[in-house]
Amino acid sequence: MAFRFKLFCFLFLSLFALNLSALEQSTIDELKNDVANHHYQPFIQLLDKYSIEQPSVAVQLAEQIIIDDVNDLAYIQFRTLYALALYRYGNFKNLNNLIQTNLSHALIKVDARIYQTNIILLAKLYSADSHFIKADKLLLEYITKTAPSSSSSNNTLPAVNTLAESFITQGYNEKALAIIFSSFSQINLTNIEQDTLNKQQVKLIINTANILIDTANLQAALALLKSIEAHSHLDDPEIYASWLLSYATCKSKIGYFNDAISAIESFRTIVGRVNDLPYLAILMEQAAQLSIYLELTDSAKRWAERAKNLFLTIDSKTGLLINQITFFELTHLTGQQIKSEALTKLKLLISSHSLYRLPKLSKRLQQINTVISTKLNLEKPLEFSNTQLKLNQPTDENAIFNYQVKNIELFLAEKELSMAKNAQILLSYQLKYTYIAFAIFIVLILYLSNSRIKNNRKIVCLQNRIINLEKKLETSNEVNNHDSLTGLYSHRYITKFLRQASNETQVKFIPYTVILLSLDKFQDLVDDNGFACGDTILKNVAHILIKENKNNYTLGRWGNEEFIICLPNTRIEKSKKLAEQIRVLVDQSTMAYNDTFHNVTISLGIASAHPKETFDQLLARADHALLQASRKGNRINVHRDH
C-alpha cells in the first residue's frame, strides 16, 4: 500500500513538472521582462490561475519570478498567491511566517480578497495544528469586523464557510448553524435559483446539509442536496467531491445503501482531480469513516491509509489524531483480536490531547471504548468467563449432585431474603408517600396563600420589562434616524419626512423647498487621500450646514457625498439666498487633514414643491438641477418647471 501511494505521489509530481515545462520558455522570459519593467498584472493573473488549478506549477513559477517592490500592491498579491499555492500543495514549512508577514504589511487591507485569503490560510494552519480556538477566534473577528462594512455578505462567505467547517469538525453544530444562517439572507431555501448561486453559496448549502445530517434531519438534508444536484458549480472537483460524500452519508443513514455505495464509487473517480492536498486528505478521511459505517472493510482501509500518508506529508497533527480513531474503528470492523493493551492505548490516546474532548470525536471514542470493554469483559469485571466457570465445577457425580443442591439452597435463601427486603422496602415506601402527601398539602396551602403576592411581582416585572423595551426601541429609532458619520438625519428619516411634507402640500397647500448639494470632485479627493480624509471633509461640511441652520430646517445626509436641506413653508427666493450663503462659506473654508489643507467646493440644486406633485417628482427635479450645477462646479441651479 505504501509503495502504491509513493507511486501515486511520483506520478502526481511528474504531471505538474510536465505542466510547468509545457509553459514555453519564451512565455516565462516574457513574464520576467514584464516584472522587471514593473508590469505585474499578467504574471499575477497567471499565478492566480495556477494557484487554484495546479498549485505545484504556481509554486515553481513564484520561485522563478519574484516581485520585490514592497511599496506596490502587486507585491502583497504575489506573496499571498504564493502562500495559497504552498498550502494547497501541502508545503507548510515556513508558511506561518509568510502569512504573518503578509498580514502585517501596510497594503494588506487594500485588496479585500487578498486580506481574506491570508486570514483563512492562517486559520487553516491553526486548525491543522489542533489550535481550533485560535482559528475560530481569528475567523470570527474577521467576519464580525468586515460584514457590517461590506456591501454584501457574499464578501465574507469564504471565511464563513471555513468557520462553519471548523465548527462541524469539532461537533458544535449549533455554532455552525448560527454562523451559516447569518449569511443566508440572500438565499431563498424554498426556491433555490441555481443560476444565481456562486461557489461559496453552494458550499454554504452543502455545509448546512452536513449539519442536518449530524442532527438526524435526514430528509431535509437530502432535499437540500438534491436542490443543487444539477448546479453548474458542481463541475468543480472539490465541490463535487464534497457533495458526493454528503449525499452518500445522507443516503446511507436513511437506509439506501446501494445509492450510498454508488455515490462513493463516483467519489473515487473524481477525487483524483482535487488539487488541494490538505482538503484531499480530509475528504479521504471522511470517505474512510463512511466506508466503516457501510462495513466496506477493504475500501475503508484504502481510504484511511491514503489519508494517513497525506496527513504525514503535510504534517497535520489534527488529521493524524482523527486518523488514529478511524484505525481503532477499523480494528473492530475487520474482526481483529482486541488485546487488553488496546484499552490502555486508547485511554492514553484520549488523555494525551485536548482535541479528543471535542463533542464529535468524544462520541466516537466513547463508542470504541464500549466495544473494547465489552470484548474484554471489562464492564462487569467481577464476573467469571465461561472458561473459568468450567474449571471451577466439580467432576464426580456425587460432588456434582451436592454442588447442585447447594446451589438450590443458596437460591432459596437468596429468594427468602429478597422477599423480606421487598416487604421492608414496601413499608418504608408507604411511610415516605404519607410524608410526601402531607408535605404536598402544606406546600399547596402556602402556594395558594402567596399566589396573589407572586402575581403582583410578575405584573411589576412585566411592567419593568415593557418600560425597558420601550427605552430600547426609542434608542434604536434614534440610531436609525441619524447618520453615524455626520450626525445629520439619515436617508431613511428624510424620506419619511418628505412624504409627510408632500401630503401636507397636497392637502393644505403648504409650500416647501428642497436643496440638494454635492461636493465637487469628491471621488478624486478620496482616491488621492483615502477614505479617512473623505470622512473628515464630510464632517466639516456637515458642521457648516448645522452652523448656518438658524431657522431649524431639516438637514440630512442623502448619499455618499450628497446632503439635503428641507425647508417647509419657504419660498424659492429665500431658499436660494440660504444656498448662496452655504456655497460661499464652503468655498472660503480650508479643511485640514493630517497636516495637509484642502479647499473644496459644492454644487447645489433647488426645487420647490407643487400642490399636485409627489415627493419623488420633486426630488427628481432637484436632482436634475444639481446635475446641471455640478457640470460646471461651485454653482447653484434652480429648477422652476413643473
MARVEX-302826 format. One record per residue (C-alpha): residue in one letter; x, z, y; residue number from 1. Coordinates in steps of 0.2 Angstrom, whole numbers, plus 5000, padded with zeros to 4 digits. Example, Ala and Ser with C-alpha at 12.3 -4.5 7.8 and 13.67 -1.06 7.14 Angstrom:
residues 2
A  5062  5039  4978  1 .
S  5068  5036  4995  2 .
//
This chain:
residues 642
M  5000  5000  5000  1 .
A  5014  5004  5012  2 .
F  5023  4988  5008  3 .
R  5007  4978  5012  4 .
F  5005  4987  5028  5 .
K  5023  4983  5033  6 .
L  5020  4965  5029  7 .
F  5004  4965  5040  8 .
C  5014  4973  5054  9 .
F  5028  4960  5052  10 .
L  5016  4945  5052  11 .
F  5007  4953  5067  12 .
L  5023  4955  5077  13 .
S  5029  4937  5072  14 .
L  5012  4930  5078  15 .
F  5015  4937  5095  16 .
A  5033  4932  5096  17 .
L  5027  4914  5092  18 .
N  5014  4915  5106  19 .
L  5027  4920  5118  20 .
S  5038  4906  5113  21 .
A  5023  4895  5115  22 .
L  5024  4898  5133  23 .
E  5036  4884  5139  24 .
Q  5052  4889  5147  25 .
S  5048  4879  5162  26 .
T  5032  4890  5165  27 .
I  5042  4906  5163  28 .
D  5055  4899  5175  29 .
E  5041  4894  5187  30 .
L  5034  4911  5187  31 .
K  5051  4919  5190  32 .
N  5053  4907  5205  33 .
D  5036  4912  5212  34 .
V  5040  4931  5210  35 .
A  5057  4928  5219  36 .
N  5048  4919  5233  37 .
H  5035  4934  5234  38 .
H  5021  4923  5227  39 .
Y  5015  4936  5215  40 .
Q  4997  4931  5210  41 .
P  5000  4918  5197  42 .
F  5011  4930  5187  43 .
I  4999  4944  5190  44 .
Q  4984  4934  5184  45 .
L  4994  4928  5168  46 .
L  4999  4946  5164  47 .
D  4981  4952  5167  48 .
K  4975  4940  5154  49 .
Y  4989  4943  5141  50 .
S  4987  4962  5143  51 .
I  4970  4961  5135  52 .
E  4971  4946  5123  53 .
Q  4989  4948  5117  54 .
P  4997  4964  5123  55 .
S  5014  4961  5114  56 .
V  5016  4945  5125  57 .
A  5012  4954  5141  58 .
V  5025  4967  5137  59 .
Q  5038  4954  5134  60 .
L  5033  4945  5150  61 .
A  5034  4961  5160  62 .
E  5051  4965  5154  63 .
Q  5057  4947  5158  64 .
I  5049  4946  5175  65 .
I  5049  4961  5186  66 .
I  5041  4964  5203  67 .
D  5051  4977  5213  68 .
D  5043  4975  5230  69 .
V  5037  4993  5231  70 .
N  5028  4990  5248  71 .
D  5017  4976  5241  72 .
L  5000  4979  5231  73 .
A  5006  4967  5218  74 .
Y  5020  4980  5213  75 .
I  5007  4993  5208  76 .
Q  4996  4979  5200  77 .
F  5011  4974  5189  78 .
R  5016  4991  5184  79 .
T  4998  4995  5179  80 .
L  4996  4979  5169  81 .
Y  5012  4983  5160  82 .
A  5006  5001  5156  83 .
L  4990  4994  5149  84 .
A  4999  4982  5138  85 .
L  5011  4995  5132  86 .
Y  4996  5006  5127  87 .
R  4986  4993  5119  88 .
Y  5002  4988  5109  89 .
G  5004  5006  5104  90 .
N  5020  5009  5113  91 .
F  5018  5027  5120  92 .
K  5036  5030  5124  93 .
N  5038  5035  5142  94 .
L  5021  5029  5146  95 .
N  5015  5045  5153  96 .
N  5029  5045  5166  97 .
L  5025  5027  5171  98 .
I  5007  5031  5173  99 .
Q  5010  5047  5183  100 .
T  5022  5037  5195  101 .
N  5008  5024  5197  102 .
L  4996  5037  5202  103 .
S  5007  5044  5215  104 .
H  5010  5028  5224  105 .
A  5003  5026  5241  106 .
L  4994  5010  5237  107 .
I  4986  5015  5221  108 .
K  4968  5018  5228  109 .
V  4968  5001  5237  110 .
D  4963  4992  5221  111 .
A  4949  5002  5213  112 .
R  4951  4993  5196  113 .
I  4969  4997  5196  114 .
Y  4967  5015  5200  115 .
Q  4953  5017  5187  116 .
T  4964  5009  5174  117 .
N  4978  5022  5177  118 .
I  4966  5036  5176  119 .
I  4958  5030  5159  120 .
L  4976  5027  5152  121 .
L  4982  5044  5156  122 .
A  4966  5052  5149  123 .
K  4968  5042  5133  124 .
L  4986  5048  5131  125 .
Y  4980  5066  5134  126 .
S  4967  5064  5120  127 .
A  4979  5056  5108  128 .
D  4990  5072  5111  129 .
S  4975  5083  5107  130 .
H  4973  5089  5125  131 .
F  4954  5085  5127  132 .
I  4951  5097  5141  133 .
K  4964  5089  5152  134 .
A  4957  5072  5148  135 .
D  4939  5076  5151  136 .
K  4943  5085  5167  137 .
L  4953  5071  5174  138 .
L  4939  5058  5170  139 .
L  4925  5069  5176  140 .
E  4934  5072  5193  141 .
Y  4937  5054  5195  142 .
I  4919  5049  5191  143 .
T  4911  5063  5202  144 .
K  4923  5058  5217  145 .
T  4921  5039  5215  146 .
A  4902  5037  5211  147 .
P  4895  5043  5227  148 .
S  4906  5031  5237  149 .
S  4903  5016  5226  150 .
S  4890  5003  5229  151 .
S  4885  5003  5211  152 .
S  4888  5015  5196  153 .
N  4895  5000  5187  154 .
N  4911  5003  5196  155 .
T  4914  5019  5186  156 .
L  4907  5013  5169  157 .
P  4924  5011  5160  158 .
A  4928  5029  5165  159 .
V  4910  5034  5160  160 .
N  4912  5026  5143  161 .
T  4929  5034  5140  162 .
L  4922  5051  5144  163 .
A  4907  5048  5133  164 .
E  4918  5043  5118  165 .
S  4928  5058  5120  166 .
F  4913  5070  5120  167 .
I  4906  5061  5105  168 .
T  4923  5063  5095  169 .
Q  4923  5081  5099  170 .
G  4904  5083  5094  171 .
Y  4897  5088  5112  172 .
N  4883  5076  5111  173 .
E  4873  5084  5125  174 .
K  4888  5082  5137  175 .
A  4889  5064  5131  176 .
L  4871  5061  5134  177 .
A  4872  5069  5152  178 .
I  4886  5058  5157  179 .
I  4878  5042  5150  180 .
F  4861  5045  5157  181 .
S  4869  5047  5175  182 .
S  4874  5029  5174  183 .
F  4859  5022  5166  184 .
S  4849  5020  5182  185 .
Q  4851  5001  5182  186 .
I  4847  4998  5164  187 .
N  4829  4997  5158  188 .
L  4830  5003  5140  189 .
T  4812  4997  5136  190 .
N  4816  4979  5140  191 .
I  4834  4975  5140  192 .
E  4838  4959  5148  193 .
Q  4853  4953  5138  194 .
D  4860  4941  5150  195 .
T  4861  4954  5164  196 .
L  4872  4966  5154  197 .
N  4891  4967  5156  198 .
K  4903  4973  5143  199 .
Q  4904  4991  5149  200 .
Q  4885  4992  5149  201 .
V  4884  4985  5131  202 .
K  4897  4999  5127  203 .
L  4886  5012  5135  204 .
I  4872  5007  5124  205 .
I  4882  5007  5108  206 .
N  4889  5025  5113  207 .
T  4870  5030  5116  208 .
A  4866  5024  5099  209 .
N  4880  5034  5091  210 .
I  4874  5050  5099  211 .
L  4856  5046  5092  212 .
I  4864  5044  5075  213 .
D  4873  5060  5076  214 .
T  4857  5069  5081  215 .
A  4847  5061  5067  216 .
N  4836  5050  5079  217 .
L  4840  5035  5067  218 .
Q  4825  5024  5071  219 .
A  4828  5025  5090  220 .
A  4847  5021  5087  221 .
L  4843  5006  5076  222 .
A  4831  4999  5089  223 .
L  4844  5001  5102  224 .
L  4857  4992  5092  225 .
K  4846  4978  5087  226 .
S  4841  4975  5105  227 .
I  4859  4969  5109  228 .
E  4862  4961  5092  229 .
A  4862  4943  5100  230 .
H  4871  4948  5115  231 .
S  4885  4936  5121  232 .
H  4897  4951  5124  233 .
L  4897  4954  5105  234 .
D  4909  4939  5104  235 .
D  4922  4952  5110  236 .
P  4931  4958  5094  237 .
E  4932  4976  5100  238 .
I  4914  4977  5105  239 .
Y  4908  4968  5089  240 .
A  4918  4979  5078  241 .
S  4912  4995  5086  242 .
W  4894  4988  5085  243 .
L  4896  4984  5066  244 .
L  4902  5002  5062  245 .
S  4887  5010  5072  246 .
Y  4875  4998  5064  247 .
A  4882  5001  5046  248 .
T  4882  5020  5049  249 .
C  4864  5020  5055  250 .
K  4858  5009  5041  251 .
S  4867  5020  5028  252 .
K  4859  5036  5034  253 .
I  4842  5028  5034  254 .
G  4845  5023  5016  255 .
Y  4848  5004  5017  256 .
F  4864  5005  5008  257 .
N  4865  4986  5005  258 .
D  4864  4982  5023  259 .
A  4877  4995  5027  260 .
I  4889  4988  5014  261 .
S  4886  4970  5021  262 .
A  4890  4976  5039  263 .
I  4906  4984  5033  264 .
E  4911  4968  5025  265 .
S  4908  4959  5042  266 .
F  4918  4973  5050  267 .
R  4933  4969  5038  268 .
T  4933  4951  5043  269 .
I  4933  4955  5062  270 .
V  4944  4970  5063  271 .
G  4960  4959  5062  272 .
R  4956  4952  5079  273 .
V  4956  4968  5088  274 .
N  4972  4968  5099  275 .
D  4971  4986  5105  276 .
L  4981  4996  5092  277 .
P  4975  5014  5096  278 .
Y  4957  5008  5096  279 .
L  4960  4999  5080  280 .
A  4967  5015  5072  281 .
I  4951  5024  5077  282 .
L  4940  5010  5070  283 .
M  4949  5011  5054  284 .
E  4947  5030  5053  285 .
Q  4928  5028  5056  286 .
A  4927  5015  5043  287 .
A  4936  5026  5030  288 .
Q  4923  5040  5034  289 .
L  4908  5028  5032  290 .
S  4915  5022  5016  291 .
I  4917  5040  5010  292 .
Y  4898  5043  5014  293 .
L  4894  5027  5004  294 .
E  4905  5033  4990  295 .
L  4916  5017  4991  296 .
T  4931  5025  4985  297 .
D  4944  5011  4985  298 .
S  4938  5005  5002  299 .
A  4939  5022  5009  300 .
K  4957  5024  5003  301 .
R  4962  5007  5010  302 .
W  4955  5011  5027  303 .
A  4962  5029  5028  304 .
E  4979  5023  5023  305 .
R  4979  5009  5036  306 .
A  4973  5022  5049  307 .
K  4986  5034  5044  308 .
N  5000  5021  5046  309 .
L  4994  5016  5063  310 .
F  4992  5034  5069  311 .
L  5010  5036  5064  312 .
T  5016  5020  5073  313 .
I  5008  5025  5089  314 .
D  5012  5044  5087  315 .
S  4994  5050  5089  316 .
K  4993  5069  5085  317 .
T  4974  5069  5086  318 .
G  4972  5054  5075  319 .
L  4984  5061  5062  320 .
L  4974  5078  5062  321 .
I  4957  5069  5059  322 .
N  4965  5058  5046  323 .
Q  4970  5074  5036  324 .
I  4952  5079  5035  325 .
T  4947  5062  5028  326 .
F  4960  5063  5014  327 .
F  4953  5080  5009  328 .
E  4936  5072  5008  329 .
L  4943  5058  4998  330 .
T  4951  5071  4986  331 .
H  4933  5077  4982  332 .
L  4926  5059  4981  333 .
T  4938  5052  4969  334 .
G  4936  5067  4957  335 .
Q  4954  5073  4958  336 .
Q  4958  5090  4951  337 .
I  4957  5103  4965  338 .
K  4970  5116  4964  339 .
S  4970  5134  4971  340 .
E  4984  5128  4983  341 .
A  4971  5116  4991  342 .
L  4961  5130  4999  343 .
T  4976  5139  5006  344 .
K  4982  5122  5013  345 .
L  4965  5119  5021  346 .
K  4964  5136  5029  347 .
L  4982  5134  5036  348 .
L  4977  5117  5042  349 .
I  4962  5124  5051  350 .
S  4971  5139  5059  351 .
S  4986  5128  5064  352 .
H  4977  5118  5078  353 .
S  4963  5122  5090  354 .
L  4957  5104  5088  355 .
Y  4948  5110  5072  356 .
R  4937  5121  5081  357 .
L  4928  5107  5089  358 .
P  4910  5105  5083  359 .
K  4911  5089  5074  360 .
L  4927  5092  5065  361 .
S  4922  5110  5061  362 .
K  4907  5104  5052  363 .
R  4917  5093  5041  364 .
L  4930  5106  5037  365 .
Q  4916  5118  5033  366 .
Q  4909  5106  5020  367 .
I  4926  5103  5012  368 .
N  4929  5122  5012  369 .
T  4912  5124  5002  370 .
V  4916  5111  4990  371 .
I  4934  5118  4986  372 .
S  4927  5136  4985  373 .
T  4913  5130  4973  374 .
K  4925  5121  4962  375 .
L  4937  5136  4961  376 .
N  4923  5148  4959  377 .
L  4928  5157  4975  378 .
E  4911  5160  4982  379 .
K  4907  5173  4968  380 .
P  4925  5180  4964  381 .
L  4918  5195  4953  382 .
E  4910  5184  4940  383 .
F  4920  5178  4925  384 .
S  4921  5160  4920  385 .
N  4913  5153  4903  386 .
T  4931  5153  4895  387 .
Q  4934  5171  4900  388 .
L  4917  5177  4893  389 .
K  4920  5169  4876  390 .
L  4937  5178  4875  391 .
N  4929  5195  4878  392 .
Q  4915  5193  4865  393 .
P  4916  5202  4848  394 .
T  4919  5191  4832  395 .
D  4912  5200  4816  396 .
E  4894  5201  4813  397 .
N  4891  5220  4814  398 .
A  4901  5220  4831  399 .
I  4890  5206  4837  400 .
F  4874  5215  4832  401 .
N  4880  5231  4841  402 .
Y  4885  5221  4856  403 .
Q  4868  5213  4857  404 .
V  4859  5230  4855  405 .
K  4870  5237  4869  406 .
N  4866  5223  4880  407 .
I  4847  5225  4877  408 .
E  4848  5244  4880  409 .
L  4858  5241  4896  410 .
F  4845  5228  4901  411 .
L  4830  5240  4898  412 .
A  4839  5254  4908  413 .
E  4843  5242  4922  414 .
K  4824  5237  4922  415 .
E  4818  5255  4922  416 .
L  4830  5259  4936  417 .
S  4824  5244  4946  418 .
M  4806  5249  4944  419 .
A  4809  5267  4951  420 .
K  4819  5259  4965  421 .
N  4805  5247  4969  422 .
A  4792  5262  4969  423 .
Q  4803  5272  4981  424 .
I  4805  5256  4992  425 .
L  4786  5253  4992  426 .
L  4783  5271  4998  427 .
S  4796  5270  5012  428 .
Y  4788  5254  5017  429 .
Q  4771  5262  5018  430 .
L  4778  5276  5030  431 .
K  4788  5263  5040  432 .
Y  4772  5252  5043  433 .
T  4762  5268  5048  434 .
Y  4775  5272  5061  435 .
I  4776  5254  5067  436 .
A  4757  5253  5068  437 .
F  4757  5270  5079  438 .
A  4771  5263  5089  439 .
I  4762  5247  5092  440 .
F  4746  5256  5098  441 .
I  4756  5266  5110  442 .
V  4765  5251  5117  443 .
L  4748  5242  5119  444 .
I  4741  5256  5129  445 .
L  4757  5256  5140  446 .
Y  4756  5237  5142  447 .
L  4738  5237  5147  448 .
S  4741  5251  5160  449 .
N  4755  5242  5168  450 .
S  4749  5224  5167  451 .
R  4742  5225  5185  452 .
I  4759  5230  5191  453 .
K  4768  5217  5181  454 .
N  4756  5203  5188  455 .
N  4759  5209  5206  456 .
R  4778  5207  5203  457 .
K  4775  5190  5196  458 .
I  4765  5185  5211  459 .
V  4778  5191  5223  460 .
C  4792  5182  5213  461 .
L  4782  5166  5213  462 .
Q  4779  5168  5232  463 .
N  4798  5171  5235  464 .
R  4802  5155  5224  465 .
I  4789  5145  5234  466 .
I  4797  5150  5250  467 .
N  4815  5146  5243  468 .
L  4809  5129  5238  469 .
E  4801  5126  5255  470 .
K  4818  5130  5263  471 .
K  4827  5119  5251  472 .
L  4815  5105  5254  473 .
E  4817  5107  5273  474 .
T  4836  5107  5271  475 .
S  4835  5091  5260  476 .
N  4824  5082  5273  477 .
E  4836  5087  5287  478 .
V  4851  5080  5277  479 .
N  4842  5064  5273  480 .
N  4836  5061  5291  481 .
H  4854  5061  5298  482 .
D  4869  5050  5296  483 .
S  4883  5061  5289  484 .
L  4897  5052  5299  485 .
T  4890  5052  5317  486 .
G  4876  5065  5316  487 .
L  4863  5052  5323  488 .
Y  4847  5049  5314  489 .
S  4848  5039  5298  490 .
H  4841  5021  5295  491 .
R  4828  5029  5284  492 .
Y  4822  5040  5298  493 .
I  4822  5027  5311  494 .
T  4812  5015  5300  495 .
K  4799  5029  5298  496 .
F  4799  5032  5317  497 .
L  4797  5014  5322  498 .
R  4782  5011  5310  499 .
Q  4773  5026  5319  500 .
A  4778  5019  5336  501 .
S  4772  5002  5331  502 .
N  4755  5009  5326  503 .
E  4753  5018  5342  504 .
T  4757  5002  5352  505 .
Q  4743  4993  5342  506 .
V  4730  5007  5344  507 .
K  4734  5015  5361  508 .
F  4744  5000  5369  509 .
I  4758  5012  5372  510 .
P  4774  5001  5376  511 .
Y  4791  5004  5368  512 .
T  4808  4995  5368  513 .
V  4822  4994  5355  514 .
I  4840  4992  5359  515 .
L  4851  4986  5345  516 .
L  4870  4987  5349  517 .
S  4885  4982  5338  518 .
L  4904  4985  5340  519 .
D  4913  4968  5343  520 .
K  4926  4963  5331  521 .
F  4924  4980  5321  522 .
Q  4929  4972  5304  523 .
D  4946  4966  5311  524 .
L  4949  4983  5318  525 .
V  4946  4991  5301  526 .
D  4956  4978  5292  527 .
D  4971  4981  5304  528 .
N  4970  5000  5305  529 .
G  4960  5006  5290  530 .
F  4943  5014  5287  531 .
A  4948  5031  5294  532 .
C  4951  5023  5311  533 .
G  4935  5014  5310  534 .
D  4926  5030  5307  535 .
T  4934  5038  5322  536 .
I  4929  5024  5333  537 .
L  4911  5025  5327  538 .
K  4910  5044  5330  539 .
N  4917  5041  5348  540 .
V  4904  5028  5352  541 .
A  4890  5039  5345  542 .
H  4897  5053  5356  543 .
I  4895  5042  5371  544 .
L  4877  5037  5366  545 .
I  4872  5056  5365  546 .
K  4880  5060  5381  547 .
E  4871  5046  5390  548 .
N  4854  5050  5382  549 .
K  4847  5060  5396  550 .
N  4829  5056  5393  551 .
N  4830  5061  5375  552 .
Y  4827  5044  5367  553 .
T  4828  5042  5348  554 .
L  4846  5037  5343  555 .
G  4851  5031  5326  556 .
R  4864  5023  5316  557 .
W  4856  5006  5310  558 .
G  4870  4999  5299  559 .
N  4889  4999  5297  560 .
E  4894  4996  5315  561 .
E  4877  4995  5322  562 .
F  4867  5008  5332  563 .
I  4849  5008  5338  564 .
I  4840  5016  5353  565 .
C  4821  5018  5353  566 .
L  4813  5020  5370  567 .
P  4795  5025  5369  568 .
N  4784  5021  5384  569 .
T  4798  5012  5393  570 .
R  4798  4995  5401  571 .
I  4812  4982  5398  572 .
E  4820  4984  5415  573 .
K  4823  5002  5413  574 .
S  4830  4999  5395  575 .
K  4842  4985  5402  576 .
K  4848  4997  5415  577 .
L  4852  5010  5402  578 .
A  4860  4997  5391  579 .
E  4872  4992  5405  580 .
Q  4877  5010  5408  581 .
I  4882  5012  5390  582 .
R  4891  4995  5389  583 .
V  4902  4999  5404  584 .
L  4906  5017  5398  585 .
V  4911  5010  5381  586 .
D  4921  4996  5389  587 .
Q  4930  5008  5400  588 .
S  4934  5021  5386  589 .
T  4950  5022  5377  590 .
M  4949  5029  5360  591 .
A  4964  5037  5351  592 .
Y  4968  5037  5333  593 .
N  4985  5043  5325  594 .
D  4994  5041  5342  595 .
T  4988  5024  5345  596 .
F  4974  5019  5358  597 .
H  4961  5006  5355  598 .
N  4949  4998  5368  599 .
V  4933  4992  5360  600 .
T  4918  4983  5367  601 .
I  4900  4982  5362  602 .
S  4886  4969  5362  603 .
L  4868  4974  5365  604 .
G  4851  4965  5361  605 .
I  4835  4971  5369  606 .
A  4817  4968  5364  607 .
S  4800  4976  5370  608 .
A  4785  4978  5358  609 .
H  4769  4968  5360  610 .
P  4752  4975  5355  611 .
K  4749  4964  5340  612 .
E  4767  4964  5334  613 .
T  4773  4973  5319  614 .
F  4789  4983  5320  615 .
D  4798  4971  5308  616 .
Q  4794  4957  5320  617 .
L  4801  4967  5335  618 .
L  4817  4971  5325  619 .
A  4819  4953  5321  620 .
R  4818  4948  5340  621 .
A  4830  4962  5344  622 .
D  4842  4957  5331  623 .
H  4841  4939  5337  624 .
A  4846  4945  5355  625 .
L  4860  4955  5348  626 .
L  4867  4940  5338  627 .
Q  4866  4929  5354  628 .
A  4876  4943  5364  629 .
S  4889  4945  5350  630 .
R  4894  4927  5350  631 .
K  4902  4930  5367  632 .
G  4905  4949  5365  633 .
N  4903  4963  5378  634 .
R  4886  4956  5383  635 .
I  4868  4961  5385  636 .
N  4854  4949  5380  637 .
V  4836  4952  5382  638 .
H  4823  4943  5370  639 .
R  4807  4940  5381  640 .
D  4797  4928  5370  641 .
H  4784  4935  5359  642 .
//
